[in-house]
Amino acid sequence: MEHTINDLLHEIKNSLAICKGYIEMDLPNHYQILEEEINRSLSLIQTWNSAQMKKEELDLNLLIEDSTEVLEDLFQKNNSEIIMLNEGEYYIQGDYEKLKQALLNILKNAFEAKNNQKLIVVIKTISKKDSYEISIVDNGCGMSEEVMSKVQKGHYTTKKHGTGLGIPFIRKVIESHGGKMILESKINLGTKVLIRLPKEKV
Protein backbone atom coordinates (compact mmCIF):
# COMPACT_ATOMS: atom_id res chain seq x y z
CA MET A 1 0.00 0.00 0.00
CA GLU A 2 1.51 3.28 -1.11
CA HIS A 3 1.45 6.18 1.35
CA THR A 4 1.53 9.88 0.59
CA ILE A 5 2.55 12.78 2.81
CA ASN A 6 -1.14 13.82 2.87
CA ASP A 7 -2.11 10.41 4.28
CA LEU A 8 0.51 10.85 6.99
CA LEU A 9 -0.62 14.35 7.91
CA HIS A 10 -4.27 13.26 7.98
CA GLU A 11 -3.60 10.37 10.36
CA ILE A 12 -1.41 12.46 12.69
CA LYS A 13 -4.13 15.10 12.74
CA ASN A 14 -6.65 12.44 13.76
CA SER A 15 -4.46 11.29 16.63
CA LEU A 16 -3.93 14.86 17.81
CA ALA A 17 -7.67 15.54 17.64
CA ILE A 18 -8.34 12.50 19.85
CA CYS A 19 -5.65 13.65 22.30
CA LYS A 20 -7.12 17.16 22.36
CA GLY A 21 -10.56 15.78 23.17
CA TYR A 22 -9.25 13.86 26.17
CA ILE A 23 -7.05 16.73 27.38
CA GLU A 24 -10.11 18.98 27.43
CA MET A 25 -11.86 16.40 29.63
CA ASP A 26 -8.85 16.60 32.03
CA LEU A 27 -9.21 13.16 33.61
CA PRO A 28 -6.04 11.31 34.79
CA ASN A 29 -7.29 7.87 33.72
CA HIS A 30 -7.05 8.99 30.09
CA TYR A 31 -3.28 9.39 30.18
CA GLN A 32 -2.77 5.87 28.81
CA ILE A 33 -4.92 6.64 25.76
CA LEU A 34 -2.99 9.88 25.22
CA GLU A 35 0.29 7.97 25.37
CA GLU A 36 -0.98 5.31 22.94
CA GLU A 37 -2.12 7.93 20.40
CA ILE A 38 1.16 9.84 20.64
CA ASN A 39 3.08 6.58 20.13
CA ARG A 40 0.82 5.77 17.16
CA SER A 41 1.70 9.12 15.59
CA LEU A 42 5.40 8.52 16.12
CA SER A 43 5.09 5.07 14.56
CA LEU A 44 3.27 6.54 11.56
CA ILE A 45 6.06 9.07 11.03
CA GLN A 46 8.67 6.30 11.12
CA THR A 47 6.88 4.01 8.67
CA TRP A 48 4.75 6.28 6.47
CA ASN A 49 6.83 5.78 3.33
CA SER A 50 6.96 2.00 3.61
CA ALA A 51 5.23 0.23 0.72
CA GLN A 52 5.19 -3.00 2.73
CA MET A 53 1.93 -4.07 4.30
CA LYS A 54 2.37 -6.28 7.34
CA LYS A 55 0.64 -9.63 6.98
CA GLU A 56 -0.32 -11.35 10.19
CA GLU A 57 -3.28 -13.24 11.57
CA LEU A 58 -5.69 -10.83 13.24
CA ASP A 59 -8.64 -11.34 15.54
CA LEU A 60 -11.19 -9.11 13.82
CA ASN A 61 -13.36 -8.65 16.91
CA LEU A 62 -10.34 -7.72 19.04
CA LEU A 63 -9.25 -5.22 16.39
CA ILE A 64 -12.69 -3.57 16.51
CA GLU A 65 -12.70 -3.54 20.33
CA ASP A 66 -9.24 -1.96 20.46
CA SER A 67 -10.37 0.73 18.02
CA THR A 68 -13.55 1.56 19.92
CA GLU A 69 -11.75 1.71 23.28
CA VAL A 70 -9.67 4.63 22.05
CA LEU A 71 -12.83 6.75 21.66
CA GLU A 72 -15.14 5.12 24.19
CA ASP A 73 -14.82 7.67 27.02
CA LEU A 74 -14.92 10.57 24.57
CA PHE A 75 -18.22 9.19 23.24
CA GLN A 76 -19.67 8.69 26.72
CA LYS A 77 -18.82 12.20 27.89
CA ASN A 78 -20.55 13.64 24.81
CA ASN A 79 -23.88 11.81 24.97
CA SER A 80 -22.77 9.18 22.47
CA GLU A 81 -22.63 5.39 22.50
CA ILE A 82 -20.92 2.62 20.58
CA ILE A 83 -22.72 -0.74 20.41
CA MET A 84 -20.85 -3.81 19.14
CA LEU A 85 -22.57 -6.91 17.81
CA ASN A 86 -20.99 -10.05 16.37
CA GLU A 87 -21.94 -13.64 15.70
CA GLY A 88 -18.66 -15.47 16.34
CA GLU A 89 -14.87 -15.41 16.18
CA TYR A 90 -13.31 -14.12 12.98
CA TYR A 91 -9.68 -14.14 11.89
CA ILE A 92 -8.14 -12.50 8.84
CA GLN A 93 -4.68 -11.86 7.42
CA GLY A 94 -3.71 -8.20 7.33
CA ASP A 95 -2.04 -5.15 8.79
CA TYR A 96 -3.35 -4.42 12.29
CA GLU A 97 -2.23 -0.78 12.51
CA LYS A 98 -3.54 0.21 9.08
CA LEU A 99 -6.93 -1.40 9.69
CA LYS A 100 -7.11 0.25 13.12
CA GLN A 101 -6.38 3.62 11.51
CA ALA A 102 -9.23 3.03 9.05
CA LEU A 103 -11.68 2.09 11.81
CA LEU A 104 -10.67 5.10 13.91
CA ASN A 105 -11.32 7.33 10.89
CA ILE A 106 -14.82 5.92 10.52
CA LEU A 107 -15.64 6.30 14.23
CA LYS A 108 -14.22 9.81 14.35
CA ASN A 109 -16.31 10.77 11.31
CA ALA A 110 -19.40 9.41 13.07
CA PHE A 111 -18.58 11.34 16.24
CA GLU A 112 -18.16 14.57 14.28
CA ALA A 113 -21.51 13.98 12.54
CA LYS A 114 -23.38 14.14 15.85
CA ASN A 115 -26.51 16.28 15.83
CA ASN A 116 -28.69 17.36 18.75
CA GLN A 117 -29.89 13.85 19.59
CA LYS A 118 -27.89 11.14 21.32
CA LEU A 119 -25.39 9.67 18.88
CA ILE A 120 -25.52 5.88 18.58
CA VAL A 121 -23.01 3.96 16.49
CA VAL A 122 -23.74 0.26 15.92
CA ILE A 123 -20.91 -1.97 14.71
CA LYS A 124 -22.03 -5.40 13.53
CA THR A 125 -19.75 -8.14 12.21
CA ILE A 126 -21.12 -11.17 10.37
CA SER A 127 -19.66 -14.04 8.37
CA LYS A 128 -20.58 -14.35 4.69
CA LYS A 129 -19.61 -17.11 2.26
CA ASP A 130 -16.32 -15.60 1.09
CA SER A 131 -15.91 -12.59 3.37
CA TYR A 132 -16.45 -11.02 6.76
CA GLU A 133 -18.79 -8.05 6.70
CA ILE A 134 -18.50 -5.13 9.10
CA SER A 135 -21.32 -2.58 9.11
CA ILE A 136 -20.86 0.67 11.02
CA VAL A 137 -24.10 2.62 11.26
CA ASP A 138 -24.67 5.97 12.98
CA ASN A 139 -27.73 8.17 13.47
CA GLY A 140 -25.84 11.43 12.90
CA CYS A 141 -26.57 14.29 10.53
CA GLY A 142 -25.85 12.27 7.38
CA MET A 143 -24.87 13.60 3.96
CA SER A 144 -26.63 14.52 0.75
CA GLU A 145 -25.83 12.53 -2.41
CA GLU A 146 -23.84 15.49 -3.72
CA VAL A 147 -21.68 15.79 -0.61
CA MET A 148 -21.21 12.03 -0.38
CA SER A 149 -20.02 11.93 -3.99
CA LYS A 150 -17.50 14.69 -3.32
CA VAL A 151 -16.06 13.28 -0.08
CA GLN A 152 -15.45 9.92 -1.76
CA LYS A 153 -13.32 11.60 -4.41
CA GLY A 154 -11.10 13.24 -1.79
CA HIS A 155 -9.89 16.76 -0.97
CA TYR A 156 -13.42 17.84 -0.08
CA THR A 157 -14.76 18.31 3.44
CA THR A 158 -17.59 20.03 5.26
CA LYS A 159 -15.48 20.28 8.44
CA LYS A 160 -13.93 23.60 9.42
CA HIS A 161 -10.43 22.13 9.80
CA GLY A 162 -10.82 18.98 7.70
CA THR A 163 -8.56 17.77 4.92
CA GLY A 164 -11.05 15.72 2.90
CA LEU A 165 -8.75 12.68 2.98
CA GLY A 166 -10.65 10.45 5.41
CA ILE A 167 -12.94 8.43 3.12
CA PRO A 168 -10.33 7.91 0.34
CA PHE A 169 -7.80 6.79 2.96
CA ILE A 170 -10.24 4.28 4.46
CA ARG A 171 -11.06 2.92 1.01
CA LYS A 172 -7.36 2.63 0.16
CA VAL A 173 -6.68 0.59 3.32
CA ILE A 174 -9.64 -1.74 2.77
CA GLU A 175 -8.84 -2.30 -0.92
CA SER A 176 -5.18 -2.99 -0.08
CA HIS A 177 -6.53 -5.93 1.97
CA GLY A 178 -8.49 -7.21 -1.02
CA GLY A 179 -11.70 -5.85 0.45
CA LYS A 180 -14.45 -3.43 -0.50
CA MET A 181 -16.04 -0.41 1.18
CA ILE A 182 -19.55 0.86 0.49
CA LEU A 183 -20.78 4.21 1.81
CA GLU A 184 -24.48 5.04 2.26
CA SER A 185 -25.86 8.22 3.78
CA LYS A 186 -28.97 10.40 3.90
CA ILE A 187 -29.48 13.84 5.37
CA ASN A 188 -30.76 13.64 8.99
CA LEU A 189 -30.90 9.83 8.80
CA GLY A 190 -27.25 8.99 9.45
CA THR A 191 -24.51 7.13 7.63
CA LYS A 192 -23.64 3.50 7.03
CA VAL A 193 -20.16 2.25 6.19
CA LEU A 194 -20.06 -1.34 4.96
CA ILE A 195 -16.69 -3.09 4.87
CA ARG A 196 -16.12 -6.50 3.31
CA LEU A 197 -12.81 -8.27 4.00
CA PRO A 198 -11.99 -11.55 2.25
CA LYS A 199 -11.61 -14.77 4.21
CA GLU A 200 -8.74 -15.92 2.05
CA LYS A 201 -5.24 -14.77 2.95
CA VAL A 202 -4.04 -11.48 1.50
N, C-alpha and C positions, 0 to 999 in steps of 0.2 A: 504494500500500500504506500503510495507516494504521498509525502507530506509537503505542505507549502508553509511559508512563514505566516501567512494569514491563518492557517489552521492552528499553528502554534499560539499565536496571539489570542485567537478566539478561546482556546482551551484554558490558557492562563487567566484570561479575563473571567471566565466562568468560575475558576477556583477562587480568585480574589473576591468575586461577588458573593460566593458562599461564605468566605471568611468574614467579609464585611457584615453580612447578615447576622452571624453569630457574635461578632464583636459588639454590635449594637445591642444585642440581648444581654451582654455583660454577665454571663453565668460561667463560673469556673469549670463546671463539668463539660464544657464544650471545648476546652483546650486541646483535647486529644483529636477532635475533628479538625480544628485549626491546623494542628501539626501535620495531620495526614494530608490535608489539601495543599499545604505549603510544600510538603515532600513530593506530592504528585506533580506540582508545577515544576519543581527542580528536576524531576525525572523526565518530564516532557521536554524541557530545555536540552537535557543531555542526549535525548534520543530522537528528537523531532525529525532529523534528516535521514533517519534510518529507513531504508526501503523494506527491511525484513519485518515480517509479521511473525510474532511468536506463535508457535503451534503447540498447545498443550491441552490435556483433557480438563474441561471445566464443568463444574456443577452449576447448571444454569440457574437453579433456584437460589443457590448461595450467592451467585453473581448479582442477581436482582436484589436480594436482601442487603448485601453490602452497599449497593448503590442507593437504596432507599434510606438506609441508616444515616448516610451523610446529611440528608435533608430532613430527616424525620422531626427533630425538635423545632427546626425552622418552620415546618408545616404546622405543627401543633400550636406554636405561639402565634400563628397568624390565621387561626380559624380554618385550618386545612387538614385533610386526612388522606393517607395513602392506605389502600386496602389491597392485599395480595391474595390471589387465589391460584391454586395449581392442583393438578390431578395426579401427580406422581413425581418420581425422580427423573431428571433429564440431564444427560451429559453430552457435550459437544466438544469439538476440537476448535480451538481458536485463541485469540489474543485477549487475555483477561482485561488488561488496562485499557485497550482501545474500545472494547465493548462496554466497559464501565463508563468511559468518557461519553459514549453515545447515549447510554441510559441516563446519565446525569444531565445531559443536554435536554433530553425529552422531558424529564421531571422538572427541570428549571424552567423550561418553556411553559409547562402547565402551571407552575407556581406564579409565573409572571402574567398569566392569562386570567388570574383570579378576578372575579367581579364582586358585587356586593354580597352575594350569597356565600355560604360555606363551600369551599373548594373541596371536591372529592375526586381523587384519582384512583381508578381501579386498574390493577395490573393482573391480568389473567394469562396463565401459561397452559397450553394444551398440546397433546401429541397428535400429529397428523400422520398420514401414511409415510411420507418422505421427509417431513420437516417438523420442527417444533415451532409453534406459533405463539408469539407474545403480543397481546393487545393491551395498549395503555390508553385508557379513556378518561377524559376529564370533563367536568361540567362548567368550564370557564367561559370566557367571552366568545370564543370561536373566531373563525375568519370567513370572509366572503370568498367566493370562487376566484375573484380577481387577485385578492391578496395572497391566497393560498398558491396560486399559480406563480406569483412573483417570488415568494419566499423559497419555493422549491428550486428556482433557477439560481438563487444566491445573490449576495450583495444588495439585498432589499430587506428592510426591517421596519416595523412600526414602533419599535422601542426607541426611547430618547437616546440611549447610548449603545444601541445594538450595532452589530457588524453585518448582519444578514448572512452569516456563514453557518448557522446552527443546523438547519435542515439538510443542506448539501453535505455537511461533514458527517452527519448521522448516516445518510444514505451511502456515502463513500465507505464508511466502516462496515456497514451491513453487507454491501455488495462485495467488499474485499473478503468476506467470509462465505461467499457463494450464496448469500441470502437476498431477500427482497424486502423493501419497505414501502408501505402504502399509507398515504396521509388522507384523512377525511375530516372535514370541518364545516360547521355552519354557524353563522352569526347567532350569538346568544344560546346556542345549543351545545357548545363544547367542541372538543377535538378528539379524534381517535388516531393513534399511530399503531399500525399493524406491522409486526416484524416477523418474517419467516426465515429460520435458519435451518440449513440442511442437516439431516441426521448423518449423512456420510461425512468422512473426514475431509477437511479442507486440503 
